[in-house]
Amino acid sequence: MPCEMCANVVEREDVPHVIRVCPGCGREMHIHEPGEHGRGFRVMAGDRPVIPAGWIQISLNPLKSTVQFTRPGLEMAAATFLLEELHQKEEEYPELATRLEAQTDAMLTAFPPLAGLDINNSEHTEQILTIMQDHKAAPEFWALWTGQFLAVARQAVQDGETTRAVWATACAERCRSMLVFKQSLEDVVWMGYSAKRIINALGIWDAQRKNSDEEFWQLTFNENSYVLSQVFAIPMVFLKDKAYVGGMKLVRIPRKPNARSTASRTLIPLQAERLGAKRRVCLAKVDVLFGFRSTRSPSPGFCDAAIHH
């Protein structure tokens, strides 16, 4: 039981910490105290530092990794993940292939859509293949085929079919490459493409900022609606191209104002240079019409986009 000296100590076991003995009652406490200037954690004489199991995650995907690589470190990590020093382990290859096949089997066994099915039971094969056709975007799809081709290669070796064994091994390695991509690289690659789309849109803006052709800007914003979703601080959804704001509905049908429509669907012209002060103007169930205006040109072009929060 805690004594008066340690009764109010807040313990943390989910982050790097120390095991410290209470001088009052001798109880072991798991304590995380930030180090100097908030860096690391404090270790005093007699403390036992602890790094929780699973806290250090090393991945090529920065969203899944708890470490930050230098560029040489990233190259080393990529070589480790992709090569696994296989080129230096010729004699160990059969064991390594069996281990990889077991890893893919474990992934599939833990895959919820395959619950109750055995990847190594031939009676379940057709059902498993049918189910996995609906999960081609999942890493488990590529784990399935990595394991399947490894099994084919193993059988071909036993049957003395050299060409078939080489072919199946190459297919297994390519499927494994897709597995690594899905597990560690896909999110990062997509982030890069998303950033490039924003860069491209900014390039168009700089090159065409004096262009007053409304149709050009309408097409440009339609093609780059993703960029618009990154500009605003609140969720936005594109509703209508070339929305009309002359007292009509968005589809250019005369609007008869009433209490309900006035209260729930208000059209508000909003200039881009005023957006900072009006960032939260969109309330629930309010249609907002933004006139996108270049602040760099005295004769700006406009693009109307009906946006719903």
Buried (B, 14 or more C-beta within 10 A) or exposed (E): EEEEEBEEEEBBEEEBBBBBBBEEEEBEBBBBBEEEEEEEBBBEEEBEEBEEEEEEEEBBBBEEBEEEBEEEEEEEBBEEBEEEEBEEEEEEEEEEBEEBBEBBBEBBBEBEEBEEBBBEEEEBBEEBEEBBEEBEEBBBBBBBBBBBBBBBBBEBBEEEBEEBBEBBBEBBBBBBBBBBBBBBBBBBEEEEEEEEBBEEBEEBBEEBEEBEEEEBBBEBBBEBEEBBEEEBEEEBEBBBBBBBEEEEBBEEEEBEEEEEEEEEBBBEEBBBEEBEEEEEBBEEEBBBBBBBBBEEEEEBBBBBBBBBB
